[in-house]
Amino acid sequence: MSATREIISSGNDLAAIAAVDAGCKFFGGYPITPSSEVMHTISDLLPKAGGVAIQMEDEIGGIAAAIGAGMSGVRTMTATSGPGVSLKAENLGLAQMAEVPLVLVNVMRGGPSTGLPTRVSQGDINQAKNPSHGDYKSITVCAGTLAECYTETVRAFNLADRFMQPVIVLLDETLGHMHGKAIIPTAEETQKGIVPRKKFEGDPKDYRPYDVPQDQPAVLNPMFQGYRYHFTGLHHDANGFPTEEIETCRKLIDRLFRKVEEHKDEIESNEEYMLDDAEILLIGYGSASLAIKEAVNVLRDQYGIKAGMFRPITIWPSPEKRMYELGQKFDKVLVVELNQGQYYEEVQRAMERHNIDKLTKTNGRPFSPADIIEKVKEL
């Protein structure tokens, strides 16, 4: 029996299907273009799988409910677009500080503010790095195909439980509303890969959820199951109680960084296409990478230009080590993205150079391969 299935669907629907297959049992959300189909679909699927989906009064209520569900020990998700992330930001900070795992799907549209609700953008890249104030390390993955709308959502749930924090899944309007065939794992195959979050099983009097090594996340047992601890957004001690003790506060924030930074090998993922003999490097992600890949093929077949593509799938933490290596190898580098150059700045930082070209677009329309081909010919 094949471990894969073919399904004709949209990116938004595939994200919802993935959540249910990955064991999500709660969805708290609020409709917003172009992400609403995630909520529509999961509200049909979750009750049949023994879960609950609820439309709250607004985006803030949606993530607050999702955090509450995460505290109870179940896999939980919310979905929105850029303006909704802005509203959810304070609660994202709470989940980072208290170390409550959840998945947030952001189907990007034009901004700032209400921007272009029905058009595509990749303008939330920097927002995904630091959606809330304070010091922490975000984990953000970015789907680039319909199949990845499924597989990256599944991976996000596993990462959220592994690192005990919110994980953001970036789609964009093009991918979210694109309808086509995707080859994805079967539900049974997906469920084989589910790794439950860690749980303390000793004497309740010995339970100290935040008393963990400096490179590891908290161990939060589900509430209402006999293990007591304090839940707060304030700096806290090993039992979760607020504190201003100097060394305790320093070690807490240091750990929020190190639990991600020291385990990048478990988080990073990327695609390298036609790079072995390439002479020009194109960097892009999300739906823009579909146009980049086609442009690479045409540049090689019709113009004899050896182009290749690097696509970060994990956006944050960025694959800075690999980008530095590629920066040493390629003289010509072109970053292609549907914003003013948000990841372009990260590429410059990672490669430690500024002679990098960019192709950007912010009018709500996607790139065509022709846009990219013309820019490469100029170079």
C-alpha positions in Angstrom: 0.0 0.0 0.0 1.4 3.4 -1.0 2.3 5.8 1.8 1.2 8.7 -0.3 -2.0 10.0 -1.8 -2.9 12.3 -4.6 -5.4 15.1 -3.7 -6.8 18.0 -5.7 -7.1 20.9 -3.3 -6.0 24.4 -2.4 -3.2 25.4 -0.1 -5.5 26.6 2.6 -7.5 23.4 2.6 -4.3 21.3 2.7 -3.1 23.2 5.8 -6.4 22.4 7.5 -6.2 18.7 6.5 -2.6 18.6 7.7 -3.5 19.9 11.1 -6.2 17.3 11.6 -3.9 14.5 10.4 -1.1 15.7 12.7 -3.4 15.3 15.7 -4.6 18.9 16.2 -7.6 18.9 18.5 -8.5 22.6 18.8 -8.7 25.5 16.4 -9.5 29.0 17.6 -9.8 31.6 14.9 -11.5 34.4 13.2 -12.1 34.8 9.4 -9.8 37.1 7.4 -8.9 37.2 3.7 -7.1 35.3 2.4 -6.9 32.7 5.2 -10.6 32.1 5.9 -10.7 28.7 4.1 -8.3 27.3 6.7 -11.0 27.9 9.4 -13.9 26.9 7.1 -12.3 23.5 6.3 -11.0 22.7 9.8 -14.3 23.5 11.3 -15.8 20.7 9.2 -13.0 18.2 9.8 -12.2 18.7 13.5 -15.5 17.5 15.1 -15.3 14.3 13.1 -11.8 13.7 14.5 -12.9 14.4 18.1 -11.7 18.0 18.2 -13.2 21.4 18.5 -13.1 24.4 16.2 -14.5 27.7 17.4 -14.8 31.1 15.8 -14.0 33.7 18.4 -15.1 37.3 18.6 -11.8 38.5 17.0 -8.3 37.5 16.2 -7.1 38.2 19.8 -9.8 35.8 21.2 -8.8 33.2 18.6 -5.2 32.9 19.7 -6.1 33.3 23.4 -8.4 30.3 23.1 -5.7 28.4 21.2 -3.2 29.1 24.0 -5.7 27.8 26.6 -6.1 24.6 24.6 -2.3 24.2 24.4 -2.1 24.6 28.2 -4.5 21.6 28.5 -2.1 19.5 26.6 -3.7 19.2 23.1 -2.3 20.2 19.8 -3.7 23.5 18.9 -3.8 26.0 15.9 -5.0 29.3 14.8 -4.9 30.9 11.3 -4.9 34.5 10.0 -3.2 37.0 7.7 -0.9 39.9 8.4 -3.3 42.2 10.2 -4.5 39.3 12.3 -0.9 38.5 13.3 -0.5 42.1 14.4 -3.5 41.7 16.7 -2.3 38.3 18.0 1.2 39.6 18.7 0.8 40.2 22.4 -0.5 36.7 23.0 2.3 35.3 20.8 4.7 36.9 23.3 2.9 35.2 26.2 3.2 31.8 24.5 6.9 32.4 23.9 7.5 33.3 27.5 5.3 30.7 29.1 6.4 28.1 26.5 3.0 27.0 25.2 3.2 25.2 21.9 0.8 26.2 19.1 0.8 26.5 15.3 -0.1 29.8 13.6 -0.8 29.7 9.8 -0.3 33.1 8.2 -1.6 33.4 4.6 0.2 36.6 3.6 -1.5 39.4 1.7 -0.5 43.0 0.9 0.1 45.5 3.7 0.8 47.6 5.8 -2.5 47.9 7.6 -5.4 46.5 5.6 -3.3 46.8 2.4 -4.5 44.5 -0.4 -6.7 41.9 1.2 -7.2 39.8 -2.0 -3.7 40.1 -3.4 -0.4 38.3 -2.8 2.5 39.6 -0.8 5.5 38.3 1.2 5.5 41.3 3.4 5.3 39.5 6.7 8.8 38.0 6.7 10.2 40.4 9.2 7.0 40.3 11.3 7.4 36.5 11.5 10.9 36.9 13.0 9.7 39.1 15.9 5.9 39.4 15.9 6.0 40.4 19.6 8.3 42.5 21.7 11.2 41.1 23.8 13.9 38.6 23.3 13.1 35.1 21.9 13.9 33.0 18.9 11.0 32.5 16.4 10.6 29.4 14.4 9.0 30.1 11.0 8.6 27.7 8.0 7.4 28.7 4.6 5.6 26.5 2.1 6.6 26.8 -1.5 4.3 24.2 -3.1 0.8 22.9 -2.5 2.3 19.7 -1.1 4.3 21.7 1.4 1.2 23.5 2.6 0.4 20.0 4.0 3.9 18.8 5.0 5.2 22.0 6.5 2.0 22.4 8.7 2.6 18.8 9.9 6.2 19.6 10.6 5.2 22.8 12.5 3.2 20.8 15.0 6.2 18.6 15.7 8.5 21.5 16.0 6.0 23.3 18.3 5.9 20.3 20.7 9.7 19.7 20.5 10.6 23.3 21.3 7.5 24.3 23.3 6.7 27.6 21.6 4.6 29.0 18.7 5.6 28.0 15.2 4.5 30.1 12.3 3.6 28.5 8.9 3.8 31.1 6.1 1.6 30.6 3.1 0.7 33.4 0.7 -2.5 34.3 -1.2 -1.2 32.6 -4.3 -0.5 29.3 -2.6 -3.5 29.6 -0.3 -6.0 29.9 -3.2 -4.1 27.9 -5.8 -6.1 24.8 -6.7 -4.2 21.8 -8.1 -2.9 18.3 -7.5 -0.7 17.6 -4.5 1.0 14.3 -3.6 1.1 14.1 0.2 1.6 11.4 2.8 -1.4 9.4 3.9 -3.0 10.3 7.2 -1.7 7.0 8.6 1.9 7.8 7.4 1.6 11.3 9.0 0.4 9.9 12.3 3.5 7.6 12.4 5.7 10.7 12.6 3.9 12.3 15.5 6.2 12.7 18.5 4.3 13.6 21.6 5.5 16.4 23.8 7.6 15.5 26.8 5.8 14.9 30.1 7.1 14.8 33.7 5.9 11.5 35.3 7.5 11.7 38.7 6.1 12.7 42.1 4.0 15.9 41.7 5.9 17.6 44.6 9.1 17.3 42.5 7.7 18.9 39.4 9.5 22.0 38.3 8.5 22.7 34.7 11.1 25.3 33.9 14.0 23.6 35.7 15.6 22.2 32.5 19.0 22.4 30.8 19.9 25.7 29.2 19.4 24.3 25.7 16.1 22.6 26.3 12.4 23.8 26.4 10.2 23.7 29.5 8.3 20.5 30.3 4.7 21.6 30.7 2.4 18.8 31.8 -1.3 19.3 30.8 -3.2 21.3 33.4 -5.8 19.6 35.6 -3.9 16.3 35.7 -2.4 16.6 39.2 0.7 18.7 38.4 0.6 22.3 39.7 2.7 25.2 38.4 2.2 28.9 37.9 1.5 30.3 34.4 2.7 33.9 33.7 4.1 36.2 31.1 6.4 37.7 33.7 10.0 36.5 34.2 9.6 33.4 36.3 11.5 30.8 38.3 11.6 27.0 37.9 8.0 26.7 39.1 6.7 29.5 36.9 6.3 32.1 39.7 7.3 35.7 38.9 10.7 36.8 40.0 13.2 39.6 39.4 16.2 37.7 40.7 19.1 38.7 38.4 20.6 35.3 37.5 17.2 33.6 37.2 16.0 36.2 34.7 19.2 36.1 32.7 19.2 32.3 32.4 15.5 32.3 31.4 16.0 34.5 28.4 19.3 32.9 27.5 17.5 29.5 27.4 14.7 30.8 25.2 17.4 31.6 22.7 19.6 28.6 23.1 16.9 26.0 23.0 16.5 27.0 19.3 19.9 28.2 18.4 21.7 25.1 19.5 19.3 22.8 17.7 19.1 24.4 14.3 20.0 21.0 12.7 16.5 19.8 13.8 14.8 22.9 12.3 16.5 24.0 9.1 15.2 22.8 5.8 15.8 24.1 2.3 15.7 23.2 -1.4 18.7 23.6 -3.8 17.8 23.4 -7.5 20.4 23.1 -10.3 23.2 24.6 -8.2 26.0 22.1 -9.0 27.1 23.8 -12.2 25.3 27.2 -11.7 27.0 30.5 -12.4 24.3 32.7 -11.0 22.4 32.1 -7.8 18.7 33.0 -7.4 17.2 33.0 -3.9 13.5 33.0 -3.2 10.8 31.3 -1.2 7.1 30.7 -1.1 5.1 31.0 -4.3 7.8 33.2 -5.9 10.0 30.1 -6.0 7.6 28.5 -8.5 8.3 31.3 -10.9 12.1 31.2 -10.1 12.3 27.5 -10.8 10.6 27.9 -14.2 12.9 30.8 -15.0 15.9 28.7 -14.2 14.7 26.1 -16.6 14.1 28.6 -19.4 17.4 30.5 -18.8 19.3 27.2 -19.2 17.3 25.8 -22.2 16.8 28.9 -24.2 19.6 31.3 -23.3 22.4 29.1 -22.1 22.6 30.9 -18.8 23.4 28.5 -16.0 21.2 29.7 -13.2 20.3 27.8 -10.0 18.0 28.4 -7.1 18.3 28.2 -3.3 15.0 28.2 -1.4 14.9 28.5 2.3 11.9 26.4 3.6 12.8 27.3 7.2 12.8 31.1 7.1 13.6 31.6 10.8 16.1 30.8 12.2 17.6 31.5 8.8 20.0 29.1 7.1 22.8 31.6 7.6 25.7 29.1 7.5 24.6 27.7 4.1 23.9 31.2 2.7 27.4 32.2 3.7 28.9 29.2 1.9 26.8 30.1 -1.2 27.9 33.7 -1.0 31.6 32.6 -1.2 30.8 30.4 -4.2 28.7 32.7 -6.4 29.7 36.2 -7.7 26.2 36.9 -8.9 23.4 36.6 -6.5 19.8 37.7 -7.1 17.1 37.7 -4.3 13.5 37.6 -5.6 10.7 38.4 -3.2 7.2 40.0 -3.1 8.2 42.8 -0.7 10.7 45.6 -0.6 13.6 43.3 0.2 12.9 41.9 3.7 14.9 38.7 3.3 17.3 40.4 1.0 18.7 42.2 4.1 19.0 38.8 5.8 20.9 37.4 2.8 23.3 40.3 2.9 23.9 39.8 6.6 24.4 36.0 6.3 26.7 36.3 3.2 28.6 39.2 4.8 28.5 41.2 1.5 26.4 43.9 -0.1 27.0 43.4 -3.8 23.8 41.4 -4.1 21.0 42.2 -6.5 17.3 42.1 -5.8 14.0 41.9 -7.7 11.0 43.0 -5.7 7.3 43.6 -6.3 4.7 45.1 -4.0 1.7 45.7 -6.2 -0.1 42.5 -5.2 0.7 40.7 -8.4 2.8 37.5 -8.5 6.1 37.2 -10.4 6.0 35.6 -13.8 9.1 33.7 -15.0 9.5 36.4 -17.7 10.0 39.0 -14.9 12.9 37.0 -13.5 14.4 36.1 -16.9 14.6 39.7 -17.9 16.3 40.7 -14.7 18.8 37.9 -15.0 19.6 38.9 -18.6 20.3 42.4 -17.3 22.9 41.0 -14.9 
